[in-house]
Amino acid sequence: MNRLKEASTWAGLGVLFQVAKAFLPPQYHICVDGASAVAGALAGVIRDKGLPTPVDAK
């Protein structure tokens, strides 16, 4: 479950959602796009531990 706290996991899930969209009927595309957007947003918000950020440098 620690992997759910990493940004790369959420980014990968967003990509997988978009790949899976190709195999789903069109009526599900909007739901998959929403799930992908949420995963991408989480990937952008979650900080990777161990990497210094400009805030840490101050």
RORO-759359 format. One record per atom (N, C-alpha, C, O, CB): residue number from 0; residue in one letter; atom name; x, y negated, z negated. Coordinates in steps of 0.1 Angstrom, whole numbers. Glycine has a CB too. Layout:
<rs>
+-----+-----+------+-------+-------+-------+
!   n ! res ! atom !    xx !    yy !    zz !
+-----+-----+------+-------+-------+-------+
! NUM !   A !   CA !     X !     Y !     Z !
...
+-----+-----+------+-------+-------+-------+
</rs>
This chain:
<rs>
+-----+-----+------+-------+-------+-------+
!   n ! res ! atom !    xx !    yy !    zz !
+-----+-----+------+-------+-------+-------+
!   0 !   M !    N !     8 !    12 !     0 !
!   0 !   M !   CA !     0 !     0 !     0 !
!   0 !   M !    C !     9 !   -13 !     0 !
!   0 !   M !    O !     3 !   -24 !     2 !
!   0 !   M !   CB !    -9 !     0 !   -12 !
!   1 !   N !    N !    21 !   -11 !    -3 !
!   1 !   N !   CA !    30 !   -23 !    -2 !
!   1 !   N !    C !    31 !   -29 !    12 !
!   1 !   N !    O !    34 !   -41 !    13 !
!   1 !   N !   CB !    44 !   -20 !    -8 !
!   2 !   R !    N !    29 !   -21 !    22 !
!   2 !   R !   CA !    30 !   -26 !    35 !
!   2 !   R !    C !    20 !   -36 !    39 !
!   2 !   R !    O !    22 !   -44 !    48 !
!   2 !   R !   CB !    30 !   -14 !    45 !
!   3 !   L !    N !     8 !   -36 !    32 !
!   3 !   L !   CA !    -2 !   -45 !    34 !
!   3 !   L !    C !     2 !   -59 !    30 !
!   3 !   L !    O !    -5 !   -69 !    33 !
!   3 !   L !   CB !   -15 !   -41 !    27 !
!   4 !   K !    N !    13 !   -61 !    22 !
!   4 !   K !   CA !    17 !   -74 !    18 !
!   4 !   K !    C !    28 !   -79 !    27 !
!   4 !   K !    O !    33 !   -90 !    24 !
!   4 !   K !   CB !    23 !   -73 !     4 !
!   5 !   E !    N !    30 !   -73 !    39 !
!   5 !   E !   CA !    41 !   -77 !    48 !
!   5 !   E !    C !    34 !   -83 !    60 !
!   5 !   E !    O !    24 !   -78 !    66 !
!   5 !   E !   CB !    50 !   -66 !    52 !
!   6 !   A !    N !    39 !   -94 !    65 !
!   6 !   A !   CA !    33 !  -101 !    77 !
!   6 !   A !    C !    34 !   -93 !    89 !
!   6 !   A !    O !    25 !   -93 !    98 !
!   6 !   A !   CB !    41 !  -115 !    79 !
!   7 !   S !    N !    45 !   -85 !    91 !
!   7 !   S !   CA !    47 !   -77 !   103 !
!   7 !   S !    C !    36 !   -66 !   104 !
!   7 !   S !    O !    33 !   -63 !   115 !
!   7 !   S !   CB !    61 !   -71 !   103 !
!   8 !   T !    N !    31 !   -61 !    93 !
!   8 !   T !   CA !    21 !   -51 !    93 !
!   8 !   T !    C !     8 !   -57 !    99 !
!   8 !   T !    O !     2 !   -51 !   107 !
!   8 !   T !   CB !    18 !   -46 !    79 !
!   9 !   W !    N !     4 !   -69 !    95 !
!   9 !   W !   CA !    -8 !   -76 !   100 !
!   9 !   W !    C !    -6 !   -80 !   114 !
!   9 !   W !    O !   -16 !   -79 !   122 !
!   9 !   W !   CB !   -11 !   -88 !    91 !
!  10 !   A !    N !     6 !   -84 !   118 !
!  10 !   A !   CA !     8 !   -88 !   132 !
!  10 !   A !    C !     6 !   -75 !   141 !
!  10 !   A !    O !     1 !   -76 !   152 !
!  10 !   A !   CB !    22 !   -94 !   134 !
!  11 !   G !    N !    12 !   -64 !   136 !
!  11 !   G !   CA !    11 !   -52 !   144 !
!  11 !   G !    C !    -4 !   -47 !   145 !
!  11 !   G !    O !    -8 !   -42 !   155 !
!  11 !   G !   CB !    19 !   -41 !   137 !
!  12 !   L !    N !   -11 !   -49 !   134 !
!  12 !   L !   CA !   -25 !   -45 !   135 !
!  12 !   L !    C !   -33 !   -53 !   145 !
!  12 !   L !    O !   -42 !   -49 !   152 !
!  12 !   L !   CB !   -32 !   -46 !   121 !
!  13 !   G !    N !   -30 !   -66 !   145 !
!  13 !   G !   CA !   -36 !   -75 !   155 !
!  13 !   G !    C !   -34 !   -71 !   169 !
!  13 !   G !    O !   -43 !   -71 !   178 !
!  13 !   G !   CB !   -32 !   -89 !   153 !
!  14 !   V !    N !   -21 !   -66 !   172 !
!  14 !   V !   CA !   -18 !   -62 !   185 !
!  14 !   V !    C !   -25 !   -48 !   188 !
!  14 !   V !    O !   -30 !   -47 !   199 !
!  14 !   V !   CB !    -3 !   -59 !   186 !
!  15 !   L !    N !   -26 !   -40 !   178 !
!  15 !   L !   CA !   -33 !   -27 !   180 !
!  15 !   L !    C !   -48 !   -29 !   183 !
!  15 !   L !    O !   -54 !   -22 !   191 !
!  15 !   L !   CB !   -31 !   -18 !   168 !
!  16 !   F !    N !   -54 !   -39 !   176 !
!  16 !   F !   CA !   -68 !   -42 !   179 !
!  16 !   F !    C !   -70 !   -46 !   193 !
!  16 !   F !    O !   -79 !   -42 !   200 !
!  16 !   F !   CB !   -73 !   -53 !   169 !
!  17 !   Q !    N !   -60 !   -54 !   198 !
!  17 !   Q !   CA !   -62 !   -59 !   212 !
!  17 !   Q !    C !   -60 !   -48 !   222 !
!  17 !   Q !    O !   -66 !   -47 !   233 !
!  17 !   Q !   CB !   -52 !   -70 !   215 !
!  18 !   V !    N !   -51 !   -38 !   219 !
!  18 !   V !   CA !   -49 !   -27 !   228 !
!  18 !   V !    C !   -61 !   -18 !   228 !
!  18 !   V !    O !   -65 !   -13 !   238 !
!  18 !   V !   CB !   -36 !   -18 !   224 !
!  19 !   A !    N !   -67 !   -16 !   216 !
!  19 !   A !   CA !   -79 !    -8 !   215 !
!  19 !   A !    C !   -91 !   -14 !   222 !
!  19 !   A !    O !  -100 !    -6 !   226 !
!  19 !   A !   CB !   -82 !    -5 !   200 !
!  20 !   K !    N !   -91 !   -27 !   224 !
!  20 !   K !   CA !  -102 !   -33 !   231 !
!  20 !   K !    C !  -104 !   -28 !   245 !
!  20 !   K !    O !  -115 !   -28 !   250 !
!  20 !   K !   CB !  -100 !   -49 !   230 !
!  21 !   A !    N !   -93 !   -25 !   251 !
!  21 !   A !   CA !   -94 !   -20 !   265 !
!  21 !   A !    C !  -102 !    -7 !   266 !
!  21 !   A !    O !  -107 !    -3 !   277 !
!  21 !   A !   CB !   -80 !   -18 !   270 !
!  22 !   F !    N !  -103 !     0 !   255 !
!  22 !   F !   CA !  -110 !    13 !   255 !
!  22 !   F !    C !  -124 !    13 !   250 !
!  22 !   F !    O !  -131 !    23 !   249 !
!  22 !   F !   CB !  -102 !    23 !   248 !
!  23 !   L !    N !  -128 !     1 !   246 !
!  23 !   L !   CA !  -141 !    -1 !   240 !
!  23 !   L !    C !  -151 !    -7 !   249 !
!  23 !   L !    O !  -147 !   -14 !   259 !
!  23 !   L !   CB !  -140 !    -9 !   227 !
!  24 !   P !    N !  -164 !    -5 !   248 !
!  24 !   P !   CA !  -174 !   -11 !   256 !
!  24 !   P !    C !  -174 !   -26 !   254 !
!  24 !   P !    O !  -170 !   -31 !   243 !
!  24 !   P !   CB !  -188 !    -5 !   253 !
!  25 !   P !    N !  -178 !   -34 !   264 !
!  25 !   P !   CA !  -177 !   -49 !   263 !
!  25 !   P !    C !  -185 !   -55 !   251 !
!  25 !   P !    O !  -181 !   -65 !   246 !
!  25 !   P !   CB !  -183 !   -55 !   275 !
!  26 !   Q !    N !  -195 !   -48 !   246 !
!  26 !   Q !   CA !  -203 !   -54 !   235 !
!  26 !   Q !    C !  -195 !   -55 !   222 !
!  26 !   Q !    O !  -199 !   -62 !   213 !
!  26 !   Q !   CB !  -216 !   -47 !   233 !
!  27 !   Y !    N !  -184 !   -47 !   221 !
!  27 !   Y !   CA !  -176 !   -47 !   209 !
!  27 !   Y !    C !  -164 !   -56 !   210 !
!  27 !   Y !    O !  -156 !   -58 !   201 !
!  27 !   Y !   CB !  -171 !   -33 !   206 !
!  28 !   H !    N !  -161 !   -62 !   222 !
!  28 !   H !   CA !  -150 !   -71 !   224 !
!  28 !   H !    C !  -149 !   -83 !   214 !
!  28 !   H !    O !  -138 !   -86 !   209 !
!  28 !   H !   CB !  -149 !   -76 !   238 !
!  29 !   I !    N !  -161 !   -89 !   211 !
!  29 !   I !   CA !  -161 !  -100 !   203 !
!  29 !   I !    C !  -157 !   -96 !   188 !
!  29 !   I !    O !  -150 !  -104 !   181 !
!  29 !   I !   CB !  -174 !  -107 !   203 !
!  30 !   C !    N !  -161 !   -85 !   184 !
!  30 !   C !   CA !  -157 !   -80 !   171 !
!  30 !   C !    C !  -143 !   -77 !   170 !
!  30 !   C !    O !  -136 !   -80 !   160 !
!  30 !   C !   CB !  -166 !   -67 !   167 !
!  31 !   V !    N !  -137 !   -71 !   180 !
!  31 !   V !   CA !  -123 !   -68 !   180 !
!  31 !   V !    C !  -115 !   -80 !   181 !
!  31 !   V !    O !  -104 !   -81 !   174 !
!  31 !   V !   CB !  -120 !   -58 !   192 !
!  32 !   D !    N !  -119 !   -90 !   188 !
!  32 !   D !   CA !  -112 !  -103 !   189 !
!  32 !   D !    C !  -112 !  -110 !   175 !
!  32 !   D !    O !  -102 !  -116 !   171 !
!  32 !   D !   CB !  -119 !  -112 !   199 !
!  33 !   G !    N !  -123 !  -109 !   168 !
!  33 !   G !   CA !  -124 !  -115 !   155 !
!  33 !   G !    C !  -115 !  -108 !   145 !
!  33 !   G !    O !  -108 !  -114 !   137 !
!  33 !   G !   CB !  -138 !  -114 !   150 !
!  34 !   A !    N !  -114 !   -94 !   146 !
!  34 !   A !   CA !  -105 !   -87 !   137 !
!  34 !   A !    C !   -91 !   -90 !   140 !
!  34 !   A !    O !   -82 !   -91 !   131 !
!  34 !   A !   CB !  -108 !   -72 !   138 !
!  35 !   S !    N !   -88 !   -91 !   153 !
!  35 !   S !   CA !   -74 !   -95 !   157 !
!  35 !   S !    C !   -70 !  -109 !   152 !
!  35 !   S !    O !   -59 !  -111 !   148 !
!  35 !   S !   CB !   -73 !   -94 !   172 !
!  36 !   A !    N !   -80 !  -118 !   153 !
!  36 !   A !   CA !   -77 !  -132 !   149 !
!  36 !   A !    C !   -75 !  -132 !   133 !
!  36 !   A !    O !   -66 !  -139 !   129 !
!  36 !   A !   CB !   -89 !  -141 !   152 !
!  37 !   V !    N !   -82 !  -125 !   126 !
!  37 !   V !   CA !   -80 !  -124 !   111 !
!  37 !   V !    C !   -67 !  -118 !   108 !
!  37 !   V !    O !   -60 !  -123 !    99 !
!  37 !   V !   CB !   -92 !  -116 !   105 !
!  38 !   A !    N !   -63 !  -107 !   115 !
!  38 !   A !   CA !   -50 !  -101 !   112 !
!  38 !   A !    C !   -39 !  -111 !   116 !
!  38 !   A !    O !   -29 !  -111 !   109 !
!  38 !   A !   CB !   -49 !   -88 !   121 !
!  39 !   G !    N !   -40 !  -118 !   127 !
!  39 !   G !   CA !   -30 !  -127 !   131 !
!  39 !   G !    C !   -29 !  -139 !   121 !
!  39 !   G !    O !   -18 !  -143 !   118 !
!  39 !   G !   CB !   -33 !  -133 !   145 !
!  40 !   A !    N !   -40 !  -143 !   116 !
!  40 !   A !   CA !   -40 !  -154 !   106 !
!  40 !   A !    C !   -33 !  -150 !    93 !
!  40 !   A !    O !   -26 !  -157 !    87 !
!  40 !   A !   CB !   -54 !  -159 !   103 !
!  41 !   L !    N !   -36 !  -137 !    89 !
!  41 !   L !   CA !   -30 !  -132 !    77 !
!  41 !   L !    C !   -15 !  -131 !    79 !
!  41 !   L !    O !    -7 !  -133 !    70 !
!  41 !   L !   CB !   -36 !  -118 !    73 !
!  42 !   A !    N !   -11 !  -127 !    91 !
!  42 !   A !   CA !     4 !  -126 !    94 !
!  42 !   A !    C !    10 !  -139 !    93 !
!  42 !   A !    O !    22 !  -140 !    90 !
!  42 !   A !   CB !     6 !  -120 !   108 !
!  43 !   G !    N !     3 !  -150 !    97 !
!  43 !   G !   CA !     9 !  -163 !    96 !
!  43 !   G !    C !     9 !  -169 !    82 !
!  43 !   G !    O !    18 !  -177 !    79 !
!  43 !   G !   CB !     1 !  -172 !   105 !
!  44 !   V !    N !     0 !  -164 !    74 !
!  44 !   V !   CA !    -1 !  -170 !    60 !
!  44 !   V !    C !     9 !  -162 !    50 !
!  44 !   V !    O !    14 !  -169 !    42 !
!  44 !   V !   CB !   -15 !  -169 !    55 !
!  45 !   I !    N !    10 !  -149 !    52 !
!  45 !   I !   CA !    18 !  -141 !    43 !
!  45 !   I !    C !    32 !  -144 !    45 !
!  45 !   I !    O !    37 !  -144 !    56 !
!  45 !   I !   CB !    14 !  -126 !    44 !
!  46 !   R !    N !    39 !  -147 !    34 !
!  46 !   R !   CA !    54 !  -149 !    35 !
!  46 !   R !    C !    61 !  -136 !    34 !
!  46 !   R !    O !    58 !  -127 !    26 !
!  46 !   R !   CB !    58 !  -159 !    24 !
!  47 !   D !    N !    71 !  -134 !    42 !
!  47 !   D !   CA !    80 !  -123 !    41 !
!  47 !   D !    C !    89 !  -125 !    29 !
!  47 !   D !    O !    96 !  -136 !    28 !
!  47 !   D !   CB !    88 !  -120 !    54 !
!  48 !   K !    N !    90 !  -115 !    20 !
!  48 !   K !   CA !    99 !  -116 !     9 !
!  48 !   K !    C !   114 !  -114 !    13 !
!  48 !   K !    O !   117 !  -106 !    22 !
!  48 !   K !   CB !    95 !  -106 !    -2 !
!  49 !   G !    N !   123 !  -122 !     8 !
!  49 !   G !   CA !   137 !  -120 !    11 !
!  49 !   G !    C !   141 !  -130 !    21 !
!  49 !   G !    O !   154 !  -132 !    23 !
!  49 !   G !   CB !   139 !  -106 !    16 !
!  50 !   L !    N !   132 !  -137 !    28 !
!  50 !   L !   CA !   137 !  -147 !    38 !
!  50 !   L !    C !   135 !  -161 !    32 !
!  50 !   L !    O !   124 !  -164 !    27 !
!  50 !   L !   CB !   128 !  -145 !    51 !
!  51 !   P !    N !   146 !  -168 !    32 !
!  51 !   P !   CA !   144 !  -182 !    27 !
!  51 !   P !    C !   136 !  -191 !    36 !
!  51 !   P !    O !   136 !  -189 !    48 !
!  51 !   P !   CB !   158 !  -188 !    25 !
!  52 !   T !    N !   128 !  -199 !    30 !
!  52 !   T !   CA !   120 !  -209 !    37 !
!  52 !   T !    C !   125 !  -223 !    34 !
!  52 !   T !    O !   133 !  -225 !    25 !
!  52 !   T !   CB !   105 !  -207 !    34 !
!  53 !   P !    N !   121 !  -233 !    42 !
!  53 !   P !   CA !   126 !  -246 !    40 !
!  53 !   P !    C !   122 !  -251 !    26 !
!  53 !   P !    O !   129 !  -259 !    20 !
!  53 !   P !   CB !   120 !  -256 !    50 !
!  54 !   V !    N !   111 !  -246 !    21 !
!  54 !   V !   CA !   106 !  -250 !     7 !
!  54 !   V !    C !   116 !  -245 !    -3 !
!  54 !   V !    O !   119 !  -251 !   -13 !
!  54 !   V !   CB !    92 !  -245 !     4 !
!  55 !   D !    N !   121 !  -232 !    -1 !
!  55 !   D !   CA !   130 !  -226 !   -11 !
!  55 !   D !    C !   144 !  -233 !   -10 !
!  55 !   D !    O !   151 !  -233 !   -21 !
!  55 !   D !   CB !   132 !  -211 !    -7 !
!  56 !   A !    N !   148 !  -240 !     0 !
!  56 !   A !   CA !   161 !  -246 !     2 !
!  56 !   A !    C !   162 !  -259 !    -7 !
!  56 !   A !    O !   173 !  -263 !   -10 !
!  56 !   A !   CB !   164 !  -249 !    16 !
!  57 !   K !    N !   151 !  -264 !   -10 !
!  57 !   K !   CA !   151 !  -277 !   -18 !
!  57 !   K !    C !   154 !  -275 !   -32 !
!  57 !   K !    O !   155 !  -285 !   -40 !
!  57 !   K !   CB !   138 !  -284 !   -17 !
+-----+-----+------+-------+-------+-------+
</rs>
